[in-house]
Amino acid sequence: MNQNYKNIMNTLTSITNESIFTGTPNNEYHSLFMGVILRALLDVSKPSLNKEPSRIKVDRLAARSWFFATSGVTCENFEYVCDIAGINPVAMRSVATKVLKRKDIYNVRKEINSFFNKED
């Protein structure tokens, strides 16, 4: 697993004591699926604003459903993405829950956004 991914997930998981990594070997799709998870974290944690575009509300709700669905296609999709990314889906849901409860959500979002701006 790319060290940058480990660093960002370790930063996010410092809020929990759960092991988030499953030990899945790295493959050509790993980076793509880690990006999907991190993008969904940004979408679900985006604070609501007055007069925000409806697209942002839809993205926030879709991300919430994706993380927290307990059955059906959405749940299966989340677990599949986590599996390819080498992330434990139960632990990832816990991380998402704790991220949403953080008082410093702007700092958490800044950390995730900075990850996307790093070069390998």
Contacts in CASP RR format, 6 or more apart in sequence:
PFRMAT RR
TARGET T0000
AUTHOR 0000-0000-0000
METHOD contacts of the structure
MODEL  1
MNQNYKNIMNTLTSITNESIFTGTPNNEYHSLFMGVILRALLDVSKPSLN
KEPSRIKVDRLAARSWFFATSGVTCENFEYVCDIAGINPVAMRSVATKVL
KRKDIYNVRKEINSFFNKED
1 21 0 8 1.000
1 23 0 8 1.000
1 26 0 8 1.000
1 30 0 8 1.000
1 86 0 8 1.000
2 26 0 8 1.000
2 30 0 8 1.000
2 31 0 8 1.000
2 34 0 8 1.000
2 120 0 8 1.000
4 115 0 8 1.000
4 118 0 8 1.000
4 120 0 8 1.000
5 30 0 8 1.000
5 31 0 8 1.000
5 34 0 8 1.000
5 85 0 8 1.000
6 21 0 8 1.000
8 38 0 8 1.000
8 111 0 8 1.000
8 112 0 8 1.000
8 115 0 8 1.000
9 20 0 8 1.000
9 21 0 8 1.000
9 87 0 8 1.000
9 95 0 8 1.000
11 111 0 8 1.000
12 41 0 8 1.000
12 95 0 8 1.000
12 99 0 8 1.000
12 108 0 8 1.000
12 111 0 8 1.000
12 112 0 8 1.000
13 20 0 8 1.000
13 91 0 8 1.000
13 95 0 8 1.000
15 95 0 8 1.000
15 98 0 8 1.000
15 99 0 8 1.000
15 102 0 8 1.000
16 91 0 8 1.000
16 94 0 8 1.000
16 95 0 8 1.000
16 98 0 8 1.000
18 88 0 8 1.000
18 90 0 8 1.000
18 91 0 8 1.000
18 94 0 8 1.000
18 95 0 8 1.000
19 88 0 8 1.000
19 91 0 8 1.000
20 87 0 8 1.000
20 88 0 8 1.000
20 91 0 8 1.000
20 92 0 8 1.000
20 95 0 8 1.000
21 86 0 8 1.000
21 87 0 8 1.000
21 88 0 8 1.000
22 83 0 8 1.000
22 86 0 8 1.000
22 87 0 8 1.000
22 88 0 8 1.000
23 86 0 8 1.000
24 30 0 8 1.000
24 83 0 8 1.000
24 84 0 8 1.000
24 85 0 8 1.000
24 86 0 8 1.000
27 84 0 8 1.000
29 84 0 8 1.000
30 84 0 8 1.000
30 85 0 8 1.000
30 86 0 8 1.000
33 81 0 8 1.000
33 82 0 8 1.000
33 84 0 8 1.000
33 85 0 8 1.000
34 85 0 8 1.000
34 87 0 8 1.000
35 85 0 8 1.000
35 116 0 8 1.000
36 81 0 8 1.000
36 85 0 8 1.000
37 81 0 8 1.000
37 82 0 8 1.000
37 85 0 8 1.000
37 87 0 8 1.000
37 92 0 8 1.000
38 112 0 8 1.000
38 115 0 8 1.000
38 116 0 8 1.000
40 63 0 8 1.000
40 66 0 8 1.000
40 67 0 8 1.000
41 63 0 8 1.000
41 96 0 8 1.000
41 99 0 8 1.000
41 112 0 8 1.000
42 109 0 8 1.000
42 112 0 8 1.000
42 113 0 8 1.000
43 59 0 8 1.000
43 60 0 8 1.000
43 62 0 8 1.000
43 63 0 8 1.000
44 60 0 8 1.000
44 63 0 8 1.000
44 64 0 8 1.000
44 66 0 8 1.000
44 67 0 8 1.000
44 96 0 8 1.000
44 99 0 8 1.000
44 100 0 8 1.000
45 99 0 8 1.000
45 100 0 8 1.000
45 105 0 8 1.000
45 108 0 8 1.000
45 109 0 8 1.000
46 56 0 8 1.000
46 59 0 8 1.000
46 60 0 8 1.000
46 109 0 8 1.000
47 105 0 8 1.000
47 106 0 8 1.000
48 57 0 8 1.000
48 60 0 8 1.000
65 74 0 8 1.000
66 74 0 8 1.000
66 77 0 8 1.000
66 78 0 8 1.000
67 78 0 8 1.000
67 92 0 8 1.000
67 93 0 8 1.000
67 96 0 8 1.000
68 93 0 8 1.000
68 96 0 8 1.000
69 75 0 8 1.000
69 78 0 8 1.000
78 89 0 8 1.000
79 89 0 8 1.000
82 88 0 8 1.000
82 89 0 8 1.000
82 92 0 8 1.000
83 89 0 8 1.000
99 105 0 8 1.000
99 108 0 8 1.000
102 108 0 8 1.000
END
